[in-house]
Amino acid sequence: MRKKLSTYIWEYKWHYLFAITSLIISVSLDMLAPMLTMHIIDDVILGGNLAILPYLLGGILIVGVGRCIFQYTKEYTFDKVGSSIASDMRKNLFDHIQGLSSSFFDKTNTGELMARVKDDIDRVWDTLSYVSMLIIEVIFHTCIVLFCMYRLHAPLAVIPTIAMFISAFIAVSMEHRLGSIYEDISEENAALNTVAEENLAGVRTVKAFAREKFEINKFLSHNQRYYELNMRQSKVFVRYYPYLQIITKLLPMTILLLGGRLVIQGTITLGVLGAFLEYSNNIVWPMEMLGWLSNGFSAGIASNKKLVKIYAQKPAITEAKHPAILDKVQGKIEFSHVSFHKEDMHEILHDITFEADAGSTIGIMGATGAGKTSVIQLLQRLYDATDGCIRLDGVDIRELSLKQLRSSISIVMQDVFLFSDTINENVKLGKRDYINEAIVRKASRDAQASSFIEKMPDEYETVIGERGVGLSGGQKQRISIARALAKHTPILIMDDSTSALDMETEHEIQKTLNALPDTTKLIIAHRISAVRHADEIIVLENGSIAERGTHDTLLAKKGLYYTTYVSQYGEPSDISITTASEEGGAYHGN
Amino acid sequence: MAINSYKEDENLKEVGKLKTLGRLFSYLLAHKVSIFVVLLIMAYCVCVSLINPLIIESAIDNHISTGDYNGLYRLAAIALVLNAILIILVKARMYIMAKVCNKVLVTIRQQLYTHIQTLDFKFFDSRPTGKILARIIGDINSLKDVLSNSVTTLIPDFITICAVVGIMFFKNAKLAAAALVSIPLMMIGVWFIQVRSHKRWQIFRKKSSNLNAFVHEDLSGIRIIQSFTAETETKETFRSLVDEHQHSFMDAVRYADAFGSVVDFCWGLGNVSLWFTGIMVLGVDNVSVGTLVAFGTYISMFWQPIMNLSNFYNQLITNISGAERIFEILDTGAEIVDADGVTQMPEIIGAVDFEHVGFSYDENTNVLNDVSFHIKPGETIALVGPTGAGKTTIVNLISRFYDIQKGIIRIDGHDIKGVSIESLRQQMGIMTQDNFLFTGTIRENIAYGKLDATDEEIIAAAKAVHAHDFIAKLPDGYNTKLEERGGGLSVGQKQLLAFARTMVSMPKILILDEATSSIDTKTELLVQDGIEALLKGRTSFVIAHRLSTIQKADRIFVIDNGGIVEEGNARELMAKRGAYYRLYTAQLQDVV
């Protein structure tokens, strides 16, 4: 849920109040110092009153110490508020992004989202801490000085007031101009992030093709554009900023000129003019500061706009208002007339109907791109079916609580993803608090992973690289199988998850799976051996069910399944379909 | 090899701050002329700001008090001209400076990125991508203000301070000493803070990098997280990382914010000491009021730049850790580089020799032990064996992704260390286990294998690996834009595209590391035929587990325990009834 910036600020109102109070005190002390100096000159030196000197000197020291304290509390509190709000916003944004659906991640680059969570929030942070601190300081300081000027001589004070308004106007219009440039900069920063992220993630491919130079040039063009945008920002700044400077330089001159006339005419004394000039010097830095502040401010606003855009994304998959919660998930899965297509793309699945009783095994085969993985994504509700209905234990999954649905399914994905964390934590993922060491070990044994894990120096505490870098494909697959097995969920999905395993290991894992009678298993595979024992084997072709049946009936049918079988093992006639092969000696093929 | 995760802070080599600074500012030297111009302009600015009070003084004393309108106007006109020039120059100065700084940033970033491209797998394997990214983007951006302020603040303010101190001592040494008595105190204070805050800023940068690494991993693995409903866990982890990040920041500013306070305090002390010395010690009679007042003015002229400098110093300390992190990577040497005097690899014919090759990733556990084999041009070699036995390692060594510790690897008789890496790899077609596709169209992705590939070549490659059919079915065909990592395609389709990319480069040696594992058997056979037609007679290495993939090979190497335990063609190995036989029957066992 997006909270407005003002809501965050309001939450820290007491901090802000304290910070602003410190600010006011420290500015006031600042104003006190010249008065003490004046007294020293007038009373002590000229008046010869040495007795009050210790008090005045004490006063100067106190002003120093006071400024020292309140400057510190001011800055520290603003830093505190800024960083706290930024942290809150980061957490909030992260939660929001994590809650979005697959369709969002399909079309949004990781590098871009990273830039939002990191860089854009940093910009807002700056705006909320030191930029807003300085803005308040400038306003307060200006008000005091103007007040003093009006008390001295109201007509003459109109000049700095006008100057102030013009400066403010320039600052605001500069903010306006810079806003859109900062939006572009933030966009290009995200692009830079995306290009670099992709390059680093795909570094193996880059090196395999020796395409380093190509990648360097790709980055160069974005780097160049980033430079040009930053120069555009500088140009705008350079165009406006001198106007502010003209005003600050002209102000004392104008006062001198007009005030001088007044002095000559005898309307004001020379002393008043002197004081006025002093004050106008005091008002110069806030005016010059305005330029920098409007610069910082527009960067923050531009970044905030980017954040608002992310918040505008709503999760495509939402829970029902009052989701059903099953007492105990048995694991019966029904697909009835399910069709699916993504946005305006062609149909991925067409009229899929099948049933898996609790504890049964369904094998899914089919050519590349036939829609096998989509079946599973629909069951997990990573996407919603466009037609038809999917039920778990007789309840439409759209009615179920999303958390219960997904946590009753463990999946071993085709594209193995492991985190740069210990093996232990990787296996525990999703149920960190419930899974103990023993379960991790058992699951690893079942997944045939324990043998290589236990050879590692730190065993289960070994930190693996991002995405499992440093492990072989088969090792990664086995850890991800262990991760799924450790959850003991009613439904287990294996999406082509033994493809990188040697045959012996696969066979062992097969045995483990067969020994899970209460678990409904959906097994996607290309190797016949993986689906051989399924209660029903479904062969998909172009999104529809082309063939279905058991291993034996499908072989008898002599269709797609049969062809696959033949290409993998040769003609079945060569092989006596008997138990003799179980003895491990029957090789007749080829 | 120690692998760094998002949970751990990176280790950073300690480098002297001055050294880092020197190196950072050396980038400015490339813009000597611009910086010289900027300094000239700044000199003019300083002069004008010194003249301005004189004009006012003269206006009051000579013209206003005497009622001389014309003189007043004349002075005003002079002031106006001086300041108008000033403004134009300031404009120029700001523009030049912005240009110099942005250029330096772009240069450093490009240099860093270019350098990273030369690093080898070991570097990438040992740290999360998010942490490398943090250096390319965040750490470099943090240098922006430091660079520009170094010229516009450091030099002029330093000069101002020297000038003011000089004038003060010239006018009255005792008063000057009294006014400056608090300087040593300030230096001690600032040094004390600086030492502490620098360490804490380093930690802050590391925490920032951890945060980046975690966000990167979380977003890359978002599907797994959502599937395992691990959102609550990752949320907690993220929270704790954000909190750590904030705490490390607060920890640093606790010291850094005191910079201004120290200066403020010392300013107060200096003032007290000045007035006290002036009035009590020297006596009012010995020091004129004018001198005292002037000293007061000088003191404030002195403290203003001190304040600026201390702010700048603070900023420097805050951001120098960013520079340290950048230079650390720049100093990381690539291990696999072209040796001096390497030659270009001539067109490969295809003989591959391993002579007593020994290799380990981390010096401790040997992955390969004394492996020797000879492969004739045009042979197809299948590598089989248990996972983790070293099959991928062998093919990685042929492309020189890692350097071996013992023995020699030769291609057509050339030691691969004696030829340039680029000329070697460009002739190889390597299909790795993870097939990375880039954002961009399908055409661009296939053309990655041969940057100047024609449409015909691209389509021929796609047809050979049987990817053409599904590509043609997509709404935009070859111009279909792929999302990150080929999102939107099935894993099998991605594999086919990666295959086409390899094919289009017409490699002299083809290496397929489980390249068809996610492709169905029927398509796989078609792909094999396609490769056969396109790359007839080229040496190839195939790692696979599916028997159908392996059987056609001329020779099969069974790899286990860091060596080749069996070799021969399928029939010979079956007859041997050894390791291969066991693997084979394991697969049949369950099916038949």
Interface residues (C-beta under 8 A of the other chain):
Chain A: T37 I40 I41 V44 I45 L46 G48 L50 L53 L56 L57 I60 L61 V63 G64 V65 R67 C68 I69 Q71 Y72 E75 Y76 D79 K80 S83 S84 A86 S87 R90 K91 F94 D95 I97 Q98 G99 S102 F105 D106 K107 N109 T110 G111 L113 M114 A115 V117 K118 D119 N189 L192 N193 T194 A196 E197 E198 N199 L200 A201 G202 V203 R204 T205 V206 K207 A208 F209 A210 R211 E212 F214 E215 I216 F219 L220 N223 Q224 Y226 Y227 N230 M231 S234 K235 F237 V238 Y241 P242 Q245 I246 K249 L250 P252 M253 L256 L257 G260 R261 V263 I264 L270 L273 G274 L277 K342 D344 M345 H346 M365 G366 A367 T368 G369 A370 K372 T373 Q380 L382 K403 R406 S407 I409 S410 I411 M413 Q414 D415 F417 F419 S420 D421 L429 G430 K431 R432 F452 V463 I464 G465 E466 R467 V469 G470 L471 S472 G473 G474 Q475 Q477 R478 R483 K487 D496 S499 A500 L501 D502 M503 E504 T505 E506 H507 Q510 H526 R527 I528 S529 R532 H533 L560 T563 T564 S567 Q568 Y569 I575 S576 I577 S581 E582 G584 G585 A586 Y587 G589 N590
Chain B: M1 A2 I3 N4 S5 Y6 K7 E8 N52 I56 A59 I60 H63 I64 S65 G67 Y69 L72 Y73 A76 A79 L80 N83 A84 L86 I87 I88 V90 K91 M94 Y95 A98 K99 N102 K103 L105 V106 R109 Q110 Y113 T114 I116 Q117 T118 F121 F124 D125 S126 P128 T129 G130 I132 L133 A134 I136 I137 G138 N141 S208 L211 N212 A213 V215 H216 E217 D218 L219 S220 G221 I222 R223 I224 I225 Q226 S227 F228 T229 A230 E231 E233 T234 K235 F238 R239 V242 D243 H245 Q246 F249 M250 V253 R254 D257 A258 G260 S261 V262 D264 F265 C266 W267 G268 L269 N271 V272 W275 F276 I279 M280 V284 V289 L292 V293 G296 Y361 V384 G385 P386 T387 G388 K391 T392 S399 F401 I421 E422 R425 Q426 M428 I430 T432 Q433 D434 N435 F436 F438 T439 Y448 G449 L451 F470 K473 P475 E483 E484 R485 G487 G488 L489 S490 V491 G492 Q493 Q495 L496 A498 R501 S505 D513 E514 S517 S518 I519 D520 T521 K522 T523 L525 H545 R546 L547 S548 Q551 A570 M574 Y581 R582 L583 Y584 T585 A586 Q587 L588 Q589 D590 V591 V592
